[in-house]
Amino acid sequence: MKKMNLLFCSVAMCAALPFFSSAQDNAAQMEEKHKAEAQAIAADKSKAEGVAQAAATSIPTKLQVVFAEYEGDKKVKSLPYTLYVTAPNDAHGWKKLRIGSRVPVLTGKEGGLQYLDVGTNIDARVTRIADARYNLELVLERSWVEGEVFATMEGTATKSTEPSSGPFKQPIIRQFRTDVDLFLRDGQTVESTMATDPLSGKVLRVEITLNVVK
């Protein structure tokens, strides 16, 4: 009888093992699920805190770049441009401004045309540094049409169908380019560049102003 009881208990325990194993598996799965949910909540909280911190430390700034041309002491042209650039504590992407026209230029024979981009390109980046100052990096490019020359193109037919070399007006395109690296305070204006055109003798000055947007 005692042997039979022992055998019965062994059989009962063996029969119960799958249920215990299944319960343990379910508990482990629930624990993993809760752990994953907690990690997701922590990640969302960290992301929200990072966004809030970035918003708190990012400062919007307004940049004004003015190209001014002088003939002697007389200002003959002033071209202002305004950009809004966010200044974080670390380096940020460049903001770009492009404005201009495409100027046709005769090339080769048979009336071939090439279009040249003429205008102003400004790339700007602002980084906040210590002592309430800002590191301003600029790449400035300006090209413009000033005057014209006469060129000839061989093989041009006139109304009389006689081959001829006729005169054509070609634009003179002047160019200016500079890289600027400045340290400015809120509201400060500096003259970053002064250059003289070697042909016309005109003086080009670049003034830059930085203002923090309140």
C-alpha positions as CSV (number, residue, x, y, z in Angstrom):
1,M,0.0,0.0,0.0
2,K,2.8,2.4,0.9
3,K,4.5,1.7,-2.4
4,M,1.3,2.4,-4.3
5,N,0.9,5.7,-2.4
6,L,4.4,6.7,-3.3
7,L,3.8,5.8,-6.9
8,F,0.5,7.8,-6.9
9,C,2.3,10.8,-5.5
10,S,5.0,10.6,-8.1
11,V,2.5,10.4,-10.9
12,A,0.6,13.3,-9.5
13,M,3.7,15.4,-9.3
14,C,4.7,14.5,-12.8
15,A,1.2,15.5,-14.0
16,A,1.4,18.9,-12.3
17,L,4.9,19.8,-13.7
18,P,3.6,21.1,-17.0
19,F,1.2,23.4,-15.2
20,F,4.0,24.8,-12.9
21,S,6.2,25.2,-16.0
22,S,3.5,27.1,-17.9
23,A,2.9,29.4,-14.9
24,Q,6.5,30.2,-14.6
25,D,6.7,31.0,-18.4
26,N,3.7,33.2,-18.1
27,A,5.2,35.1,-15.2
28,A,8.5,35.5,-17.0
29,Q,6.7,36.8,-20.1
30,M,4.7,39.3,-18.0
31,E,7.9,40.4,-16.2
32,E,9.6,41.0,-19.6
33,K,6.5,42.9,-20.9
34,H,6.5,45.2,-17.8
35,K,10.2,45.7,-18.2
36,A,9.8,46.7,-21.8
37,E,7.0,49.1,-21.0
38,A,9.0,50.7,-18.3
39,Q,12.0,51.1,-20.6
40,A,9.7,52.7,-23.3
41,I,8.2,55.1,-20.7
42,A,11.8,56.0,-19.5
43,A,12.9,56.6,-23.1
44,D,9.9,58.8,-23.9
45,K,10.5,60.8,-20.7
46,S,14.2,61.2,-21.5
47,K,13.4,62.4,-25.1
48,A,10.8,64.9,-23.7
49,E,13.4,66.2,-21.2
50,G,16.0,66.5,-24.0
51,V,13.5,68.5,-26.2
52,A,12.6,70.7,-23.3
53,Q,16.3,71.3,-22.5
54,A,17.2,72.0,-26.1
55,A,14.3,74.5,-26.3
56,A,15.4,76.2,-23.1
57,T,19.1,76.5,-24.3
58,S,18.4,77.4,-28.0
59,I,18.3,81.1,-28.6
60,P,16.8,82.6,-31.9
61,T,18.9,85.3,-33.4
62,K,18.4,87.8,-36.2
63,L,21.4,88.5,-38.5
64,Q,21.5,91.5,-40.8
65,V,24.2,91.5,-43.5
66,V,24.6,94.8,-45.5
67,F,26.7,95.0,-48.7
68,A,27.5,98.7,-49.3
69,E,29.4,100.2,-52.3
70,Y,31.3,103.5,-52.1
71,E,32.8,105.7,-54.7
72,G,35.3,107.6,-52.6
73,D,33.4,108.6,-49.5
74,K,30.0,108.5,-51.2
75,K,27.7,105.5,-50.7
76,V,26.2,104.6,-54.0
77,K,24.5,101.3,-53.2
78,S,23.3,99.5,-50.1
79,L,21.9,95.9,-50.2
80,P,20.6,94.6,-46.9
81,Y,19.7,90.9,-46.1
82,T,18.2,89.4,-43.0
83,L,18.4,85.8,-41.7
84,Y,17.0,84.2,-38.6
85,V,19.3,81.6,-37.1
86,T,18.9,79.6,-33.9
87,A,22.0,79.6,-31.7
88,P,22.3,76.4,-29.6
89,N,25.2,75.7,-27.2
90,D,26.8,73.3,-29.7
91,A,27.4,73.5,-33.4
92,H,24.3,73.5,-35.5
93,G,23.5,73.3,-39.2
94,W,24.0,76.1,-41.7
95,K,21.2,78.4,-42.7
96,K,21.3,79.5,-46.4
97,L,20.0,82.4,-48.4
98,R,20.0,82.5,-52.2
99,I,18.7,85.3,-54.4
100,G,19.6,86.4,-57.9
101,S,19.1,86.0,-61.6
102,R,20.4,84.0,-64.5
103,V,22.2,86.1,-67.1
104,P,22.6,84.8,-70.7
105,V,26.1,84.9,-72.2
106,L,26.9,84.0,-75.8
107,T,29.3,81.1,-76.2
108,G,30.7,79.3,-79.2
109,K,29.1,79.5,-82.7
110,E,25.6,79.5,-84.0
111,G,24.1,81.6,-81.2
112,G,25.0,79.2,-78.4
113,L,23.9,80.6,-74.9
114,Q,25.2,79.8,-71.4
115,Y,23.3,81.1,-68.4
116,L,25.3,82.3,-65.4
117,D,23.9,82.7,-61.9
118,V,24.3,86.2,-60.7
119,G,23.2,87.4,-57.2
120,T,23.9,86.9,-53.5
121,N,24.6,83.7,-51.5
122,I,24.8,83.8,-47.7
123,D,25.6,80.7,-45.5
124,A,25.3,81.4,-41.8
125,R,25.9,79.5,-38.5
126,V,25.7,80.9,-35.0
127,T,27.0,79.1,-31.9
128,R,26.4,80.4,-28.3
129,I,29.6,80.6,-26.2
130,A,30.5,81.9,-22.8
131,D,30.2,85.5,-21.6
132,A,26.9,86.1,-23.5
133,R,28.8,86.1,-26.8
134,Y,28.0,84.4,-30.0
135,N,30.4,82.8,-32.6
136,L,29.1,83.9,-36.0
137,E,30.4,82.0,-39.1
138,L,29.5,83.4,-42.5
139,V,30.3,82.5,-46.1
140,L,29.4,85.5,-48.3
141,E,29.3,85.5,-52.1
142,R,28.0,88.3,-54.3
143,S,28.2,88.7,-58.1
144,W,26.6,91.4,-60.2
145,V,26.5,92.8,-63.8
146,E,28.4,96.0,-64.2
147,G,29.0,97.3,-67.8
148,E,29.3,95.4,-71.0
149,V,31.8,94.7,-73.8
150,F,31.3,94.0,-77.5
151,A,32.2,90.6,-78.8
152,T,32.1,89.0,-82.2
153,M,30.8,85.7,-83.2
154,E,31.9,84.2,-86.6
155,G,29.5,82.7,-89.0
156,T,26.6,84.9,-88.3
157,A,24.4,85.5,-91.3
158,T,23.0,89.0,-92.0
159,K,19.7,89.8,-93.9
160,S,21.6,89.7,-97.1
161,T,22.7,86.1,-96.2
162,E,26.3,87.2,-96.5
163,P,28.5,85.7,-93.7
164,S,29.7,88.3,-91.3
165,S,31.2,88.8,-87.8
166,G,28.7,91.0,-86.0
167,P,29.2,92.7,-82.6
168,F,27.3,91.4,-79.5
169,K,27.0,93.0,-76.1
170,Q,28.4,90.7,-73.4
171,P,27.9,91.5,-69.7
172,I,30.8,92.2,-67.4
173,I,30.2,90.1,-64.2
174,R,32.0,91.2,-61.1
175,Q,32.4,88.8,-58.1
176,F,33.1,89.1,-54.4
177,R,33.6,86.2,-51.9
178,T,34.7,86.1,-48.2
179,D,34.6,83.8,-45.2
180,V,33.8,85.5,-41.9
181,D,34.4,84.3,-38.3
182,L,33.3,86.8,-35.7
183,F,32.5,86.9,-32.0
184,L,29.5,89.3,-31.3
185,R,27.3,90.3,-28.5
186,D,23.6,91.0,-28.7
187,G,23.0,94.2,-30.6
188,Q,26.6,94.6,-31.8
189,T,27.4,95.8,-35.3
190,V,30.8,95.3,-37.0
191,E,32.3,96.1,-40.3
192,S,33.7,92.7,-41.2
193,T,35.2,93.3,-44.6
194,M,36.4,96.1,-46.9
195,A,37.6,95.4,-50.4
196,T,38.4,97.5,-53.4
197,D,37.5,96.5,-57.0
198,P,40.8,96.6,-59.0
199,L,39.0,97.8,-62.2
200,S,36.3,100.2,-61.1
201,G,38.0,101.4,-57.9
202,K,34.8,101.1,-56.0
203,V,35.0,100.0,-52.3
204,L,32.8,97.3,-51.0
205,R,32.1,97.1,-47.3
206,V,30.2,94.5,-45.4
207,E,28.4,95.3,-42.1
208,I,27.0,92.6,-39.9
209,T,24.6,93.0,-37.0
210,L,23.4,90.3,-34.5
211,N,20.3,90.7,-32.4
212,V,18.8,88.1,-30.0
213,V,15.1,87.8,-30.7
214,K,13.2,88.4,-27.5
